[in-house]
Every structure is written in structure tokens, then in C-alpha cells.
Amino acid sequence: MLQPIGDRVIVKVKKEEETVGGIVLASNAKQKPTEGEVVAVGNGLVTSEGKVLPMTVKEGDRVVYDKYSGTNVKYDGEEYLVLHEKDILAIVK
């Protein structure tokens, strides 16, 4: 498995809806997903003083993140998004 460093988080992106109201959407008409499940977290942000700030999110959290954030990564046949914790907008309870 991938292990993020610093304040990075690896998210498995929630699959896009293929249809809306029974209409099949073309791939360019679909919106980029903004929700997923955290599968790995880094150790935390290191401050200029060398102190490590703990992460707010943990593995298994369902999160909503900024639409255009992160980097898409394909690993072991699965697609993931690697993003900074600051790009996570909310934890879904």
C-alpha cells in the first residue's frame, strides 16, 4: 500500500454516477467526484520549529474534498487521490 508523507492523505474516490434520471451521461459531462474514503494518512504537518501537528482525519473516514485538489495516482490496479489535509473540507458523519 502507498504510505503518504507529511500532511498528505490518500483517498479512494467514490465512483461517479453513470446515469441521472435514467439518462446515461457521457464521460465529459460528468462532474469530478468530491467525496471518498481515507485509506492512508501521513504523520502530520511539520512546523518550522520541527513540531509535528497531528492529523485530523484517520483511515476509514468518509471525506468531502476540494473539487480541483490533489493528484490522481494509479496503484495496484486501483485509482487514488493524494491530497493535503488542508484540501479536505469535511468529514462525513
C-alpha positions as CSV (number, residue, x, y, z in Angstrom):
1,M,0.0,0.0,0.0
2,L,1.1,3.6,-0.5
3,Q,2.2,5.5,2.6
4,P,1.7,9.3,2.4
5,I,4.3,11.6,4.0
6,G,3.8,14.8,5.9
7,D,0.3,16.2,5.9
8,R,-0.8,14.2,2.9
9,V,-3.8,11.9,2.7
10,I,-4.7,9.1,0.3
11,V,-8.3,8.9,-0.6
12,K,-10.2,6.2,-2.6
13,V,-12.5,8.2,-4.7
14,K,-16.2,7.4,-4.6
15,K,-17.4,6.2,-8.0
16,E,-19.2,8.6,-10.3
17,E,-22.8,8.2,-11.1
18,E,-23.3,6.8,-14.6
19,T,-26.9,8.0,-15.0
20,V,-29.0,10.9,-13.9
21,G,-32.8,10.3,-14.0
22,G,-32.3,7.3,-16.3
23,I,-30.1,9.2,-18.8
24,V,-26.7,7.8,-19.5
25,L,-24.1,10.6,-19.2
26,A,-21.0,11.0,-21.5
27,S,-17.7,10.9,-19.6
28,N,-17.1,14.6,-20.3
29,A,-20.5,15.6,-18.9
30,K,-19.9,14.0,-15.5
31,Q,-18.7,16.2,-12.6
32,K,-15.5,15.3,-10.9
33,P,-16.2,13.4,-7.7
34,T,-15.6,15.3,-4.4
35,E,-16.2,12.5,-1.9
36,G,-14.1,9.5,-0.9
37,E,-12.8,7.3,1.8
38,V,-9.4,7.9,3.5
39,V,-7.2,4.8,3.1
40,A,-3.9,6.2,4.5
41,V,-2.7,9.3,6.3
42,G,0.8,10.8,6.8
43,N,2.4,11.6,10.2
44,G,1.3,15.2,10.1
45,L,2.5,18.7,9.1
46,V,5.9,19.6,10.4
47,T,6.1,23.2,11.6
48,S,9.1,25.5,11.1
49,E,10.1,24.7,14.7
50,G,10.2,21.0,13.9
51,K,7.0,20.1,15.8
52,V,4.6,17.6,14.2
53,L,1.0,18.6,14.2
54,P,-1.3,15.6,14.4
55,M,-3.7,14.7,11.6
56,T,-7.4,15.4,12.0
57,V,-8.6,12.7,9.6
58,K,-7.9,9.0,10.1
59,E,-8.2,5.8,8.0
60,G,-11.8,4.9,7.2
61,D,-13.2,8.4,7.4
62,R,-15.5,9.4,4.6
63,V,-14.5,12.9,3.5
64,V,-15.5,15.7,1.1
65,Y,-12.6,17.5,-0.6
66,D,-12.0,20.5,-2.8
67,K,-13.0,19.7,-6.4
68,Y,-9.7,20.5,-8.1
69,S,-7.2,19.4,-5.4
70,G,-4.8,16.5,-5.2
71,T,-3.0,14.3,-7.6
72,N,-4.6,11.2,-9.2
73,V,-2.5,8.1,-8.7
74,K,-3.0,4.6,-10.1
75,Y,-1.5,1.8,-7.8
76,D,-2.1,-1.9,-8.0
77,G,-5.0,-1.5,-10.4
78,E,-6.9,1.0,-8.2
79,E,-7.2,4.7,-8.6
80,Y,-6.5,7.0,-5.6
81,L,-6.2,10.7,-4.9
82,V,-3.3,12.1,-2.9
83,L,-4.0,15.4,-1.3
84,H,-3.0,17.7,1.5
85,E,-5.1,17.6,4.6
86,K,-5.9,21.3,4.2
87,D,-7.8,20.4,0.9
88,I,-10.3,18.2,2.9
89,L,-13.4,20.3,3.5
90,A,-15.3,18.0,5.9
91,I,-15.7,14.6,7.4
92,V,-19.0,12.9,6.6
93,K,-20.6,11.5,9.8
